Amino acid sequence: MIDTRVSFLMILLISLIILLIGVIILQVFLSKRENKWAGLILPFSSFGVSLLVLFGVLMYFPATMTESLFVNGELIERTTSQIIPTTTIVGTAAFMFIIFNIPTAIYLAIYAICRDKHSKRRSLEKMRIQDLE
């Protein structure tokens, strides 16, 4: 018999795969539309989410740290200044920005492929109309 945690993880994994396939199909559908801005909805929203995550992570780097200690039954709070190296902040920000923009790059690649096919089809259609004249 399968453990309930294992079955929950299997259902979650299958649901995530279905969601991923659905989002990719949605991006292809939007990219093939006549309106070129429709295909940029998902890349722009994904980029916006990555910026929110980036700013959220940067807000959690503490400038000071407060320690609460019990000494002889008495609560003592001590505030210490903690300097975080700039390389740590920049490295973390760059890592988060790159990781959260992977979907943006995938959406833009899908958009570019679909729009290229769309523009080739459109130019062939124009050539056919010119040939008929």
Backbone as a chain_set.jsonl record, in Angstrom:
{"seq": "MIDTRVSFLMILLISLIILLIGVIILQVFLSKRENKWAGLILPFSSFGVSLLVLFGVLMYFPATMTESLFVNGELIERTTSQIIPTTTIVGTAAFMFIIFNIPTAIYLAIYAICRDKHSKRRSLEKMRIQDLE", "coords": {"N": [[0.848, -1.175, 0.0], [0.516, 2.223, -0.802], [2.026, 4.929, 0.817], [0.365, 7.751, 2.306], [1.621, 10.219, 2.073], [3.351, 9.829, -0.067], [1.531, 9.338, -2.126], [0.248, 11.811, -2.154], [2.379, 13.472, -2.972], [2.812, 12.415, -5.518], [0.397, 13.073, -6.799], [0.602, 15.843, -6.621], [2.919, 16.297, -8.176], [2.054, 15.349, -10.704], [-0.025, 17.158, -11.128], [1.414, 19.57, -11.273], [2.916, 19.102, -13.591], [0.863, 18.934, -15.494], [-0.117, 21.537, -15.259], [2.137, 22.983, -16.137], [2.322, 22.097, -18.815], [-0.122, 23.099, -19.708], [0.291, 25.89, -19.446], [2.342, 26.284, -21.29], [1.02, 25.55, -23.659], [-0.894, 27.577, -23.646], [0.797, 29.798, -24.012], [1.787, 29.278, -26.586], [-0.613, 29.412, -28.021], [-1.351, 32.116, -27.562], [0.82, 33.379, -28.761], [0.523, 32.799, -31.431], [-1.547, 34.328, -32.25], [-3.114, 36.999, -34.103], [-2.711, 39.546, -33.088], [0.2, 40.914, -31.949], [0.895, 41.623, -29.375], [-0.476, 40.013, -27.626], [0.923, 37.646, -27.29], [2.937, 38.452, -25.641], [2.054, 38.684, -23.081], [2.365, 36.65, -21.051], [5.289, 36.509, -20.884], [5.851, 39.156, -19.951], [4.41, 39.219, -17.534], [5.702, 37.183, -16.138], [8.266, 38.265, -15.949], [7.665, 40.451, -14.327], [6.921, 39.144, -11.946], [9.403, 38.049, -11.302], [10.83, 40.368, -10.724], [9.415, 41.237, -8.454], [10.036, 39.153, -6.664], [12.793, 39.498, -6.535], [13.036, 42.092, -5.348], [11.741, 41.507, -2.983], [13.471, 39.635, -1.794], [15.73, 41.226, -1.452], [14.801, 42.976, 0.464], [14.905, 41.522, 2.783], [17.463, 41.414, 3.751], [19.097, 42.002, 6.621], [19.912, 45.055, 8.304], [20.469, 45.548, 10.893], [20.632, 43.457, 13.82], [18.639, 41.988, 16.266], [19.069, 40.555, 19.358], [17.614, 38.425, 21.704], [18.022, 37.58, 24.987], [17.952, 35.502, 27.878], [19.111, 36.197, 30.936], [19.913, 35.152, 34.052], [17.162, 34.9, 34.56], [16.203, 37.262, 33.607], [15.12, 39.254, 30.903], [17.098, 40.263, 28.301], [17.689, 42.445, 25.74], [19.635, 42.825, 22.92], [20.958, 44.87, 20.501], [22.681, 44.499, 17.561], [24.914, 45.667, 15.106], [25.042, 44.552, 11.879], [27.022, 43.973, 9.206], [26.574, 43.174, 5.964], [28.377, 41.716, 3.388], [28.777, 43.373, 0.232], [29.154, 41.826, -2.024], [27.842, 39.468, -1.363], [25.173, 40.293, -1.267], [24.785, 41.23, -3.917], [25.409, 38.909, -5.351], [23.432, 37.102, -4.429], [21.149, 38.476, -5.3], [21.562, 38.48, -8.093], [21.563, 35.716, -8.619], [18.92, 35.002, -7.848], [17.499, 36.581, -9.661], [18.246, 35.467, -12.123], [17.372, 32.784, -11.857], [14.573, 33.094, -11.493], [13.905, 34.189, -13.924], [14.053, 32.258, -15.825], [11.598, 31.012, -16.745], [10.632, 33.273, -18.138], [12.476, 33.534, -20.224], [11.954, 31.148, -21.572], [9.279, 31.55, -22.348], [9.641, 33.749, -24.057], [11.209, 32.566, -26.032], [9.42, 30.707, -27.12], [7.56, 32.538, -28.067], [9.109, 33.911, -30.009], [9.646, 31.861, -31.856], [7.046, 31.138, -32.699], [6.129, 33.591, -33.726], [7.923, 33.988, -35.802], [7.256, 31.92, -37.556], [4.69, 32.812, -38.065], [5.151, 35.268, -39.372], [6.502, 34.377, -41.687], [4.479, 32.881, -42.889], [2.675, 34.899, -43.384], [4.106, 36.512, -45.204], [4.299, 34.733, -47.348], [1.625, 34.559, -48.012], [1.157, 37.164, -48.905], [2.771, 37.135, -51.186], [1.424, 35.25, -52.745], [-0.959, 36.638, -53.239], [0.035, 38.712, -54.775], [0.914, 37.285, -56.981], [-1.469, 36.429, -58.064], [-2.507, 38.731, -59.116]], "CA": [[0.0, 0.0, 0.0], [1.308, 3.447, -0.924], [1.874, 5.868, 1.91], [-0.434, 8.919, 1.904], [2.524, 11.296, 1.661], [3.846, 9.507, -1.397], [0.436, 9.556, -3.075], [0.057, 13.262, -2.25], [3.463, 14.004, -3.8], [2.576, 11.989, -6.893], [-0.697, 13.911, -7.31], [1.147, 17.197, -6.762], [3.825, 16.289, -9.32], [1.237, 15.232, -11.918], [-0.735, 18.427, -11.278], [2.378, 20.57, -11.734], [3.243, 18.809, -14.988], [-0.302, 19.342, -16.286], [-0.134, 23.002, -15.248], [3.235, 23.424, -16.996], [1.911, 21.851, -20.198], [-1.193, 24.049, -20.003], [0.846, 27.233, -19.614], [3.073, 26.289, -22.564], [0.004, 25.575, -24.712], [-1.457, 28.929, -23.634], [1.777, 30.702, -24.614], [1.787, 29.019, -28.03], [-1.868, 29.953, -28.544], [-1.286, 33.582, -27.559], [1.858, 33.829, -29.687], [0.055, 32.613, -32.805], [-2.644, 35.249, -32.551], [-2.79, 38.091, -35.022], [-2.199, 40.636, -32.257], [1.516, 40.493, -31.455], [1.021, 41.907, -27.939], [-1.086, 38.93, -26.845], [1.966, 36.672, -26.962], [3.887, 39.002, -24.663], [1.41, 38.773, -21.762], [3.04, 35.759, -20.099], [6.663, 36.928, -20.573], [5.847, 40.371, -19.118], [3.974, 38.886, -16.178], [6.766, 36.4, -15.52], [9.325, 39.208, -15.606], [7.182, 41.219, -13.166], [7.033, 38.287, -10.76], [10.82, 37.934, -10.941], [11.216, 41.621, -10.062], [8.841, 41.218, -7.097], [10.841, 38.239, -5.852], [14.094, 40.14, -6.338], [12.901, 43.149, -4.347], [11.394, 40.857, -1.723], [14.69, 39.053, -1.219], [16.614, 42.311, -1.024], [14.257, 43.61, 1.671], [15.151, 40.692, 3.953], [18.831, 41.506, 4.241], [19.005, 42.885, 7.782], [20.978, 46.014, 8.581], [20.782, 45.317, 12.309], [20.064, 42.23, 14.337], [18.29, 42.093, 17.676], [19.14, 39.29, 20.072], [16.922, 38.397, 22.988], [18.648, 36.59, 25.852], [17.546, 35.451, 29.274], [20.254, 36.094, 31.825], [19.429, 35.106, 35.447], [15.729, 35.096, 34.565], [15.877, 38.606, 33.128], [15.193, 39.371, 29.456], [18.007, 41.306, 27.832], [17.694, 42.567, 24.28], [20.852, 43.466, 22.468], [20.944, 45.166, 19.065], [24.023, 44.538, 16.994], [24.97, 46.077, 13.708], [25.604, 43.471, 11.081], [27.314, 44.435, 7.861], [26.605, 42.076, 5.006], [29.216, 42.113, 2.247], [28.064, 43.738, -0.985], [29.209, 40.704, -2.961], [26.796, 38.523, -0.977], [23.886, 40.853, -1.68], [24.73, 41.237, -5.378], [25.384, 37.514, -5.795], [22.113, 36.559, -4.155], [20.199, 39.149, -6.19], [21.789, 37.988, -9.459], [21.109, 34.331, -8.662], [17.458, 34.99, -7.822], [17.014, 37.173, -10.902], [18.447, 34.491, -13.2], [16.506, 31.62, -11.639], [13.174, 33.429, -11.702], [13.668, 34.607, -15.3], [14.086, 31.113, -16.73], [10.324, 30.937, -17.468], [10.535, 34.403, -19.059], [13.266, 33.183, -21.411], [11.236, 30.091, -22.291], [8.116, 32.181, -22.998], [10.116, 34.575, -25.169], [11.65, 31.663, -27.103], [8.191, 30.224, -27.759], [7.003, 33.685, -28.799], [9.933, 34.178, -31.186], [9.446, 30.773, -32.821], [5.699, 31.24, -33.268], [6.009, 34.814, -34.535], [8.703, 33.79, -37.012], [6.402, 31.125, -38.439], [3.569, 33.669, -38.444], [5.604, 36.258, -40.359], [6.776, 33.657, -42.928], [3.188, 32.563, -43.467], [2.104, 36.16, -43.858], [4.814, 36.943, -46.411], [3.881, 33.826, -48.42], [0.274, 34.954, -48.393], [1.287, 38.387, -49.708], [3.326, 36.764, -52.489], [0.354, 34.603, -53.491], [-1.881, 37.677, -53.692], [0.7, 39.436, -55.869], [0.957, 36.391, -58.146], [-2.801, 36.374, -58.653], [-2.803, 39.981, -59.789]], "C": [[0.898, 1.244, 0.0], [0.984, 4.367, 0.24], [1.118, 7.104, 1.426], [0.448, 10.077, 1.468], [3.049, 11.067, 0.248], [2.753, 9.748, -2.431], [0.151, 11.046, -3.232], [1.126, 13.887, -3.137], [3.299, 13.609, -5.261], [1.469, 12.834, -7.537], [-0.202, 15.328, -7.536], [2.055, 17.289, -7.977], [3.051, 16.208, -10.636], [0.486, 16.528, -12.173], [0.195, 19.522, -11.786], [2.77, 20.356, -13.189], [2.098, 19.224, -15.898], [-0.385, 20.861, -16.361], [0.949, 23.564, -16.167], [2.887, 23.24, -18.47], [0.822, 22.837, -20.607], [-0.673, 25.459, -20.245], [1.624, 27.329, -20.926], [2.096, 26.323, -23.74], [-0.635, 26.959, -24.797], [-0.501, 29.922, -24.287], [1.833, 30.514, -26.127], [0.529, 29.613, -28.659], [-1.822, 31.479, -28.623], [-0.263, 34.107, -28.566], [1.415, 33.721, -31.14], [-1.073, 33.565, -33.179], [-2.167, 36.371, -33.452], [-2.186, 39.276, -34.271], [-0.873, 40.198, -31.636], [1.682, 40.728, -29.961], [0.428, 40.803, -27.075], [-0.035, 37.906, -26.42], [2.977, 37.164, -25.949], [3.294, 39.123, -23.263], [2.148, 37.916, -20.739], [4.501, 36.139, -19.851], [6.721, 38.175, -19.691], [5.422, 40.058, -17.689], [5.03, 38.073, -15.435], [7.934, 37.296, -15.098], [8.93, 40.054, -14.391], [7.272, 40.419, -11.879], [8.489, 38.161, -10.336], [11.323, 39.215, -10.278], [10.662, 41.693, -8.647], [9.644, 40.313, -6.173], [12.197, 38.86, -5.539], [14.018, 41.212, -5.257], [12.523, 42.576, -2.986], [12.602, 40.265, -1.033], [15.605, 40.147, -0.694], [16.103, 42.994, 0.245], [14.564, 42.798, 2.935], [16.61, 40.634, 4.376], [18.845, 42.477, 5.409], [20.202, 43.832, 7.891], [21.412, 45.877, 10.038], [20.108, 44.023, 12.74], [19.802, 42.424, 15.829], [18.315, 40.699, 18.288], [18.389, 39.429, 21.375], [17.503, 37.249, 23.808], [18.025, 36.645, 27.236], [18.799, 35.227, 30.109], [19.728, 36.218, 33.249], [17.938, 35.428, 35.519], [15.283, 36.462, 34.063], [16.092, 38.67, 31.612], [16.078, 40.548, 29.074], [17.97, 41.296, 26.309], [18.925, 43.365, 23.877], [20.776, 43.64, 20.948], [22.376, 45.283, 18.578], [23.931, 44.952, 15.536], [25.686, 44.982, 12.928], [25.797, 43.99, 9.658], [27.44, 43.218, 6.954], [27.44, 42.529, 3.821], [28.382, 42.369, 0.99], [28.063, 42.591, -1.984], [28.145, 39.662, -2.642], [25.44, 39.011, -1.455], [23.747, 40.798, -3.202], [24.658, 39.814, -5.923], [24.025, 36.873, -5.594], [21.076, 37.164, -5.094], [20.339, 38.638, -7.621], [21.289, 36.557, -9.613], [19.588, 34.252, -8.714], [16.877, 35.541, -9.122], [17.135, 36.175, -12.057], [17.487, 33.313, -13.057], [15.048, 31.942, -11.954], [12.885, 33.965, -13.098], [13.83, 33.468, -16.298], [12.738, 30.948, -17.446], [10.148, 32.08, -18.467], [11.287, 34.097, -20.349], [12.563, 32.107, -22.239], [10.031, 30.675, -23.027], [8.542, 33.026, -24.19], [10.61, 33.714, -26.328], [10.447, 31.103, -27.856], [7.583, 31.328, -28.611], [7.779, 33.936, -30.086], [9.727, 33.11, -32.258], [8.085, 30.901, -33.497], [5.548, 32.479, -34.14], [6.809, 34.699, -35.828], [7.898, 32.986, -38.027], [5.235, 31.966, -38.945], [3.989, 34.67, -39.524], [5.938, 35.592, -41.692], [5.469, 33.327, -43.646], [2.539, 33.806, -44.071], [2.782, 36.637, -45.149], [4.476, 36.032, -47.601], [2.49, 34.182, -48.921], [0.303, 36.221, -49.248], [1.82, 38.072, -51.102], [2.257, 36.07, -53.344], [-0.635, 35.634, -54.036], [-1.263, 38.443, -54.856], [0.758, 38.59, -57.141], [-0.399, 36.322, -58.848], [-3.122, 37.645, -59.44], [-2.157, 40.109, -61.101]], "O": [[1.902, 1.302, 0.709], [-0.178, 4.558, 0.599], [1.22, 7.467, 0.254], [0.066, 10.842, 0.583], [3.172, 12.008, -0.536], [3.02, 10.303, -3.497], [-0.158, 11.5, -4.334], [0.817, 14.742, -3.967], [3.618, 14.397, -6.151], [1.596, 13.258, -8.686], [-0.549, 15.952, -8.539], [1.976, 18.257, -8.734], [3.367, 16.93, -11.582], [0.372, 16.955, -13.322], [-0.196, 20.317, -12.64], [2.938, 21.319, -13.937], [2.33, 19.803, -16.96], [-0.691, 21.413, -17.418], [0.701, 24.522, -16.898], [3.131, 24.132, -19.282], [0.839, 23.355, -21.723], [-1.143, 26.148, -21.15], [1.565, 28.357, -21.602], [2.321, 27.046, -24.71], [-0.891, 27.459, -25.893], [-0.937, 30.797, -25.035], [1.918, 31.493, -26.869], [0.6, 30.247, -29.712], [-2.209, 32.064, -29.635], [-0.464, 35.167, -29.159], [1.888, 34.477, -31.989], [-1.502, 33.588, -34.333], [-0.973, 36.652, -33.546], [-1.264, 39.928, -34.762], [-0.829, 39.224, -30.883], [2.53, 40.092, -29.334], [0.795, 40.671, -25.907], [-0.1, 37.365, -25.316], [3.788, 36.384, -25.449], [3.961, 39.614, -22.352], [2.517, 38.407, -19.672], [4.935, 36.1, -18.7], [7.547, 38.249, -18.781], [6.009, 40.575, -16.738], [5.227, 38.258, -14.234], [8.517, 37.111, -14.029], [9.763, 40.337, -13.531], [7.656, 40.952, -10.838], [8.786, 38.165, -9.142], [12.151, 39.157, -9.369], [11.348, 42.155, -7.736], [9.904, 40.671, -5.024], [12.69, 38.76, -4.416], [14.848, 41.236, -4.348], [12.937, 43.1, -1.952], [12.743, 40.38, 0.185], [16.188, 40.013, 0.382], [16.896, 43.532, 1.018], [14.492, 43.333, 4.042], [16.957, 39.873, 5.28], [18.623, 43.671, 5.21], [21.341, 43.46, 7.609], [22.583, 46.067, 10.368], [19.153, 43.558, 12.12], [20.64, 42.958, 16.555], [17.662, 39.779, 17.794], [18.514, 40.437, 22.07], [17.48, 36.095, 23.382], [17.62, 37.709, 27.705], [19.459, 34.194, 29.998], [19.166, 37.248, 33.622], [17.495, 36.139, 36.42], [14.093, 36.774, 34.098], [17.109, 38.202, 31.1], [15.832, 41.685, 29.477], [18.192, 40.264, 25.677], [19.208, 44.432, 24.423], [20.557, 42.679, 20.211], [23.174, 46.057, 19.107], [22.975, 44.618, 14.836], [26.784, 44.553, 13.281], [24.84, 44.394, 8.997], [28.296, 42.355, 7.152], [27.227, 43.624, 3.302], [27.408, 41.665, 0.723], [27.088, 42.399, -2.711], [27.601, 39.037, -3.552], [24.646, 38.234, -1.987], [22.714, 40.371, -3.718], [23.913, 39.552, -6.868], [23.52, 36.181, -6.478], [20.223, 36.452, -5.624], [19.336, 38.39, -8.29], [20.664, 36.22, -10.618], [19.029, 33.521, -9.531], [15.879, 35.026, -9.627], [16.222, 36.058, -12.874], [16.861, 32.897, -14.032], [14.364, 31.153, -12.607], [11.72, 34.18, -13.433], [13.752, 33.696, -17.505], [12.731, 30.757, -18.662], [9.573, 31.876, -19.537], [10.79, 34.371, -21.441], [12.58, 32.157, -23.469], [9.785, 30.341, -24.186], [7.873, 33.019, -25.224], [10.448, 34.093, -27.489], [10.456, 31.033, -29.085], [7.147, 31.087, -29.737], [7.179, 34.152, -31.139], [9.644, 33.431, -33.444], [7.978, 30.787, -34.718], [4.904, 32.421, -35.187], [6.41, 35.259, -36.849], [7.86, 33.325, -39.21], [4.835, 31.854, -40.104], [3.252, 34.889, -40.485], [5.684, 36.183, -42.741], [5.366, 33.475, -44.864], [1.933, 33.75, -45.14], [2.115, 37.106, -46.07], [4.378, 36.505, -48.733], [2.216, 34.111, -50.119], [-0.451, 36.332, -50.214], [1.38, 38.665, -52.087], [2.203, 36.292, -54.553], [-1.096, 35.513, -55.171], [-1.955, 38.784, -55.815], [0.663, 39.119, -58.248], [-0.471, 36.175, -60.068], [-3.949, 37.606, -60.351], [-2.327, 41.123, -61.777]]}, "num_chains": 1, "name": "protein.A"}
